[in-house]
Amino acid sequence: MSLLFSIGLFVYLFGFPIFFGLQQNPYLTILYGIVSTCVVYGLSVFTIFCFSAMLNLVHFTKRKNLDTIIVLGSGILGKKITPLLKGRVDAGIELLKKKPKAILILSGGQGEGEEIPESKAMYEYCLSKGVDPDRMIQENRSKNTNENLLFSRELLSGQKDRVAIVTTRYHVFRALELARLQNFRCIGFGSKTKWYFTLNAFLREFIGYIAMTWKTQAILLGILLIPWFLTILLTLKK
């Protein structure tokens, strides 16, 4: 995905102006202007997305008063958790150790190719790490992040529970945005991932965010493109 992004940016910056001779064709100049506006808007939104994602990982207080910690699933292999999911669970366990009154909700149903629910695999892993079984709850119905949040929320002891969700760092912002759409108040903690995986993951998360907010993005982009549409009309009248 990152390779396609790089190729697309190279074609925009160099290929389009060279091969189409924009100075000699006003319509292609307008087209390039429209493409440029879309590219600048997209890069601006991506920059804001990345900055917001990083800000949501910063916590200025220790949050000792958490009631619930929700670890979001990410798929397993047969009965074993993947390295990605292991990172999330380990982060959840570390947070649980610092919050003596908190409960750990392990969220994830059984997907295709999985022999048991993700929550069960996470639960067994936590037991092997010495986590008290009385401090764990399994949520085994969810198939995606939205359902992780929805079904985990049903397991809370009260509507005013102080909740933290734990997922991979690049996934925290979109998970919190999904929680916001559910009117689910929570904070996010992120687990580490390999550096070479981060760019692709952020691009994928960004596409997911755009899909969530496409109506708003379409309206904003449409407003920015109005001058170009007016330019097209004036050019046609000449």
Buried (B, 14 or more C-beta within 10 A) or exposed (E): EBEEEEEEEEEBEEEBBEEBEBEEEEEBBBBBBBEBBBBEBBEEBBEEBBEBBBEBBEEEEEBEEBBBBBBBBBBBEEEBBBEBBBBBBBBBBEBBEEBEEBBBBBBBBBBEEBEBBBBBBBBBBBEEEEBEEEBBBBBBBBBBBBBBBBBBBEBBEEEEBBBBBBBBBBBBBBBBBBBEEEEBEBBBBBBEBEEEEBBBBBBBBBEBBBEBBEEEBEEEBEEEBEEBEEBBEEEEEE
